[in-house]
Amino acid sequence: MRRHLDFLGLTLTLDELDERLAWATRERPGATVLLEHVLGLEAARKLEDRIARRVHVSGLVERKALEAFDWNFQPKLDKALILELARLDFVRRRDDLVITGKTGTGKSHILKAFGLRACEQGVRMRYARCVDLLDDLHAGLADGSYARRLKAWAAPALLIIDDVGLGQVKKRGDEPTAAHTLYNLIDRRHSKVSTAVTSNIALSDWGRFLGDATLTAAILDRLAMHAIRIDIDGPSYRQHVAAERAGQRPAVSPPSA
């Protein structure tokens, strides 16, 4: 039995064979129940491992769940709309999504949760902060891998570009602007696959951030102007947590003279 399990790769049952046999002896299940119990546990483990691999490959370092989102803290946010979008039907329709708002309002949490849902559903997804994505593509100009990198970023059914407006966009010498690089990517993906973006700055400020107002207008024409738009108008949850923690700290006595 152990040889068979090892050959079939049923490692969970192999590792816990004594417990499985003890359960079967104690519960005396029927043949169908026994097989369902063993195979169900194996299937759950393999699915969990598969999701973990998808998350790792996607670049989604931090797992966020919508169940952990504090809806009460952002009462102006349309919860029903977010939960509907979490079904990822917009990805299957190849629609784009743009979420704007101040830092700490939950934009990244929502899109990371969508990214996790995509991994769970077997939807091919990649995640990156905007500055990291641009740095990766610019690195391809230096080592001759730009075309390959651009093709890789253009391929996923869902690409999450987080934090447009945060960080320093690098430009070296006569390299193309960030706007040119991002335009090439968005143009390739436009109407073919879904791109989801968060931005901490107004869309009107993208040109200054990306370095070229004309190309930025072309990006917005292909992306934001025809996307599902959500603006989170609310306070920063991080500042709220920081203030609560500060209020819980014990008072510090002044040093004695």
Kinemage of the C-alpha trace (Angstrom):
@kinemage 1
@onewidth
@group {chain A} dominant
@subgroup {mainchain}
@vectorlist {calphas} color= white
{ca met a 1} P 0.000 0.000 0.000
{ca arg a 2} L 2.797 2.424 0.832
{ca arg a 3} L 4.523 1.670 -2.481
{ca his a 4} L 1.299 2.332 -4.352
{ca leu a 5} L 0.702 5.600 -2.535
{ca asp a 6} L 4.274 6.724 -3.183
{ca phe a 7} L 4.034 5.826 -6.880
{ca leu a 8} L 0.741 7.719 -7.251
{ca gly a 9} L 2.096 10.747 -5.391
{ca leu a 10} L -0.588 10.591 -2.694
{ca thr a 11} L 1.830 11.997 -0.156
{ca leu a 12} L -0.737 13.184 2.384
{ca thr a 13} L -2.282 9.729 2.717
{ca leu a 14} L 1.186 8.177 2.779
{ca asp a 15} L 2.326 10.457 5.603
{ca glu a 16} L -0.867 9.886 7.596
{ca leu a 17} L -1.611 6.288 6.652
{ca asp a 18} L -1.747 5.030 10.239
{ca glu a 19} L -4.247 7.749 11.167
{ca arg a 20} L -6.381 6.963 8.094
{ca leu a 21} L -6.424 3.246 8.924
{ca ala a 22} L -7.225 3.970 12.559
{ca trp a 23} L -10.120 6.207 11.470
{ca ala a 24} L -11.447 3.502 9.118
{ca thr a 25} L -11.216 0.859 11.857
{ca arg a 26} L -12.960 3.094 14.369
{ca glu a 27} L -15.685 4.538 12.123
{ca arg a 28} L -16.162 1.501 9.869
{ca pro a 29} L -17.288 3.635 6.882
{ca gly a 30} L -18.660 2.160 3.679
{ca ala a 31} L -16.357 1.798 0.699
{ca thr a 32} L -17.657 4.942 -1.000
{ca val a 33} L -17.355 7.053 2.158
{ca leu a 34} L -13.837 5.764 2.779
{ca leu a 35} L -12.687 6.576 -0.754
{ca glu a 36} L -14.331 9.993 -0.651
{ca his a 37} L -12.679 10.767 2.678
{ca val a 38} L -9.190 9.824 1.515
{ca leu a 39} L -9.426 11.261 -1.985
{ca gly a 40} L -11.172 14.412 -0.740
{ca leu a 41} L -8.289 15.187 1.609
{ca glu a 42} L -5.761 14.545 -1.159
{ca ala a 43} L -7.661 16.758 -3.602
{ca ala a 44} L -7.898 19.571 -1.041
{ca arg a 45} L -4.143 19.399 -0.395
{ca lys a 46} L -3.305 19.443 -4.107
{ca leu a 47} L -5.635 22.372 -4.700
{ca glu a 48} L -4.061 24.261 -1.812
{ca asp a 49} L -0.570 23.598 -3.195
{ca arg a 50} L -1.660 24.649 -6.676
{ca ile a 51} L -3.092 27.928 -5.390
{ca ala a 52} L 0.093 28.579 -3.399
{ca arg a 53} L 2.191 28.100 -6.551
{ca arg a 54} L -0.047 30.463 -8.516
{ca val a 55} L 0.230 33.106 -5.784
{ca his a 56} L 4.024 32.758 -5.710
{ca val a 57} L 4.411 33.006 -9.485
{ca ser a 58} L 1.999 35.952 -9.685
{ca gly a 59} L 4.167 38.210 -7.543
{ca leu a 60} L 1.403 38.626 -4.967
{ca val a 61} L 3.552 38.686 -1.840
{ca glu a 62} L 0.791 39.633 0.585
{ca arg a 63} L -2.407 37.598 0.729
{ca lys a 64} L -5.427 39.780 1.408
{ca ala a 65} L -9.009 38.567 1.773
{ca leu a 66} L -12.186 40.593 1.358
{ca glu a 67} L -13.456 38.955 4.541
{ca ala a 68} L -10.821 40.988 6.418
{ca phe a 69} L -11.821 44.313 4.854
{ca asp a 70} L -13.337 46.800 7.325
{ca trp a 71} L -16.427 47.914 5.426
{ca asn a 72} L -17.642 50.061 8.312
{ca phe a 73} L -14.532 52.217 8.075
{ca gln a 74} L -15.344 53.140 4.457
{ca pro a 75} L -19.140 53.594 4.555
{ca lys a 76} L -19.192 55.469 1.214
{ca leu a 77} L -17.729 52.460 -0.592
{ca asp a 78} L -20.310 50.391 -2.467
{ca lys a 79} L -19.853 47.009 -0.787
{ca ala a 80} L -22.301 45.268 -3.124
{ca leu a 81} L -20.332 46.460 -6.164
{ca ile a 82} L -17.002 45.279 -4.732
{ca leu a 83} L -18.423 41.848 -3.897
{ca glu a 84} L -19.882 41.605 -7.389
{ca leu a 85} L -16.525 42.508 -8.935
{ca ala a 86} L -14.883 39.889 -6.714
{ca arg a 87} L -16.689 37.251 -8.780
{ca leu a 88} L -14.186 38.268 -11.514
{ca asp a 89} L -16.798 38.365 -14.227
{ca phe a 90} L -15.182 41.623 -15.345
{ca val a 91} L -12.023 39.634 -16.083
{ca arg a 92} L -13.947 37.182 -18.215
{ca arg a 93} L -15.532 40.145 -20.023
{ca arg a 94} L -12.029 41.616 -20.508
{ca asp a 95} L -13.055 44.838 -18.805
{ca asp a 96} L -10.531 47.062 -17.059
{ca leu a 97} L -10.805 48.422 -13.528
{ca val a 98} L -9.395 51.616 -12.012
{ca ile a 99} L -9.619 52.353 -8.281
{ca thr a 100} L -8.512 55.777 -7.083
{ca gly a 101} L -8.316 57.348 -3.656
{ca lys a 102} L -5.939 58.599 -1.025
{ca thr a 103} L -3.288 56.379 0.538
{ca gly a 104} L -4.639 53.948 3.128
{ca thr a 105} L -8.233 53.830 1.896
{ca gly a 106} L -8.146 50.130 0.986
{ca lys a 107} L -7.472 50.212 -2.760
{ca ser a 108} L -4.587 47.770 -2.667
{ca his a 109} L -6.406 45.497 -0.211
{ca ile a 110} L -9.298 45.149 -2.637
{ca leu a 111} L -7.161 44.399 -5.688
{ca lys a 112} L -4.922 41.993 -3.782
{ca ala a 113} L -8.076 40.184 -2.675
{ca phe a 114} L -9.181 40.037 -6.316
{ca gly a 115} L -5.749 38.675 -7.209
{ca leu a 116} L -6.069 35.956 -4.589
{ca arg a 117} L -9.532 35.070 -5.904
{ca ala a 118} L -8.016 34.802 -9.393
{ca cys a 119} L -5.400 32.336 -8.134
{ca glu a 120} L -8.113 30.319 -6.411
{ca gln a 121} L -10.194 30.227 -9.597
{ca gly a 122} L -7.298 29.286 -11.859
{ca val a 123} L -7.279 32.666 -13.636
{ca arg a 124} L -3.790 33.578 -14.808
{ca met a 125} L -2.782 36.722 -12.887
{ca arg a 126} L 0.244 38.883 -12.208
{ca tyr a 127} L 0.669 41.627 -9.627
{ca ala a 128} L 3.203 44.454 -9.400
{ca arg a 129} L 3.566 47.935 -8.041
{ca cys a 130} L 3.707 50.392 -10.906
{ca val a 131} L 7.296 51.483 -10.247
{ca asp a 132} L 8.469 47.856 -9.998
{ca leu a 133} L 6.745 46.937 -13.254
{ca leu a 134} L 8.339 49.878 -15.047
{ca asp a 135} L 11.755 49.055 -13.569
{ca asp a 136} L 11.445 45.485 -14.824
{ca leu a 137} L 10.639 46.608 -18.353
{ca his a 138} L 13.404 49.211 -18.343
{ca ala a 139} L 15.869 46.543 -17.193
{ca gly a 140} L 14.970 44.667 -20.362
{ca leu a 141} L 16.296 47.572 -22.424
{ca ala a 142} L 19.700 47.105 -20.832
{ca asp a 143} L 20.031 43.331 -21.259
{ca gly a 144} L 18.121 42.879 -24.517
{ca ser a 145} L 15.166 41.104 -22.918
{ca tyr a 146} L 12.627 43.923 -23.309
{ca ala a 147} L 10.485 42.146 -25.924
{ca arg a 148} L 10.334 38.971 -23.837
{ca arg a 149} L 9.464 40.861 -20.653
{ca leu a 150} L 6.809 42.936 -22.399
{ca lys a 151} L 5.223 39.788 -23.821
{ca ala a 152} L 5.187 38.186 -20.360
{ca trp a 153} L 3.487 41.189 -18.733
{ca ala a 154} L 0.978 41.408 -21.590
{ca ala a 155} L -0.099 37.761 -21.337
{ca pro a 156} L -2.031 37.292 -18.024
{ca ala a 157} L -5.808 37.360 -18.071
{ca leu a 158} L -5.611 39.771 -15.129
{ca leu a 159} L -2.756 42.207 -14.559
{ca ile a 160} L -2.859 44.233 -11.333
{ca ile a 161} L -0.815 47.442 -11.425
{ca asp a 162} L -0.769 48.853 -7.910
{ca asp a 163} L 0.057 52.326 -6.608
{ca val a 164} L 0.337 54.487 -9.710
{ca gly a 165} L 1.678 57.736 -8.291
{ca leu a 166} L 3.776 56.261 -5.484
{ca gly a 167} L 7.529 55.874 -5.697
{ca gln a 168} L 10.129 57.396 -7.992
{ca val a 169} L 9.947 56.541 -11.685
{ca lys a 170} L 13.517 56.119 -12.904
{ca lys a 171} L 14.767 57.349 -16.269
{ca arg a 172} L 18.310 56.912 -17.491
{ca gly a 173} L 19.789 58.896 -20.335
{ca asp a 174} L 17.938 58.479 -23.607
{ca glu a 175} L 15.659 55.676 -22.370
{ca pro a 176} L 11.959 56.063 -23.181
{ca thr a 177} L 9.765 57.700 -20.574
{ca ala a 178} L 7.688 55.671 -18.142
{ca ala a 179} L 4.652 56.808 -20.135
{ca his a 180} L 6.087 55.272 -23.300
{ca thr a 181} L 6.837 51.996 -21.539
{ca leu a 182} L 3.430 51.767 -19.874
{ca tyr a 183} L 1.676 52.746 -23.107
{ca asn a 184} L 3.286 49.827 -24.961
{ca leu a 185} L 1.998 47.428 -22.320
{ca ile a 186} L -1.522 48.854 -22.026
{ca asp a 187} L -1.879 49.048 -25.808
{ca arg a 188} L -1.014 45.363 -26.120
{ca arg a 189} L -3.531 44.381 -23.480
{ca his a 190} L -6.327 46.740 -24.528
{ca ser a 191} L -9.593 44.903 -25.309
{ca lys a 192} L -7.796 41.533 -25.125
{ca val a 193} L -7.338 40.952 -21.392
{ca ser a 194} L -8.192 42.725 -18.145
{ca thr a 195} L -6.006 45.286 -16.371
{ca ala a 196} L -6.779 46.526 -12.858
{ca val a 197} L -5.060 49.635 -11.503
{ca thr a 198} L -4.954 51.555 -8.253
{ca ser a 199} L -3.797 55.160 -8.113
{ca asn a 200} L -3.092 57.494 -5.217
{ca ile a 201} L -3.130 60.543 -7.493
{ca ala a 202} L -5.772 62.050 -9.743
{ca leu a 203} L -5.824 60.796 -13.320
{ca ser a 204} L -5.020 64.330 -14.413
{ca asp a 205} L -1.664 64.024 -12.591
{ca trp a 206} L -0.577 60.835 -14.333
{ca gly a 207} L 1.183 62.764 -17.098
{ca arg a 208} L 3.517 64.462 -14.647
{ca phe a 209} L 4.218 61.170 -12.852
{ca leu a 210} L 4.859 59.190 -16.044
{ca gly a 211} L 6.818 61.925 -17.792
{ca asp a 212} L 4.824 62.517 -20.987
{ca ala a 213} L 1.378 64.133 -21.060
{ca thr a 214} L 0.581 63.095 -24.644
{ca leu a 215} L 1.342 59.410 -24.179
{ca thr a 216} L -0.390 59.436 -20.810
{ca ala a 217} L -3.535 60.704 -22.512
{ca ala a 218} L -3.280 57.713 -24.876
{ca ile a 219} L -2.910 55.370 -21.890
{ca leu a 220} L -5.976 56.830 -20.207
{ca asp a 221} L -7.934 56.637 -23.469
{ca arg a 222} L -7.257 52.901 -23.659
{ca leu a 223} L -7.526 52.179 -19.950
{ca ala a 224} L -9.166 54.492 -17.485
{ca met a 225} L -11.648 56.307 -19.694
{ca his a 226} L -13.388 53.037 -20.593
{ca ala a 227} L -12.819 51.122 -17.376
{ca ile a 228} L -15.003 50.378 -14.391
{ca arg a 229} L -14.187 53.358 -12.185
{ca ile a 230} L -14.262 53.406 -8.374
{ca asp a 231} L -13.132 56.316 -6.223
{ca ile a 232} L -12.777 55.653 -2.510
{ca asp a 233} L -13.482 58.906 -0.719
{ca gly a 234} L -12.608 58.191 2.863
{ca pro a 235} L -9.994 58.343 5.629
{ca ser a 236} L -6.767 56.382 5.845
{ca tyr a 237} L -7.130 53.107 7.714
{ca arg a 238} L -3.385 53.043 8.455
{ca gln a 239} L -3.562 56.426 10.152
{ca his a 240} L -6.607 55.214 12.099
{ca val a 241} L -4.725 52.138 13.347
{ca ala a 242} L -1.646 54.231 14.183
{ca ala a 243} L -3.765 56.679 16.191
{ca glu a 244} L -5.435 53.839 18.088
{ca arg a 245} L -2.079 52.285 18.942
{ca ala a 246} L -0.712 55.635 20.075
{ca gly a 247} L -3.718 56.053 22.355
{ca gln a 248} L -3.136 52.640 23.926
{ca arg a 249} L 0.492 53.279 24.816
{ca pro a 250} L 1.111 53.963 28.504
{ca ala a 251} L 2.135 57.471 29.370
{ca val a 252} L 5.881 57.889 29.705
{ca ser a 253} L 7.006 59.633 32.873
{ca pro a 254} L 9.435 62.484 32.341
{ca pro a 255} L 13.006 61.703 33.372
{ca ser a 256} L 13.932 62.706 36.913
{ca ala a 257} L 16.154 65.683 37.355
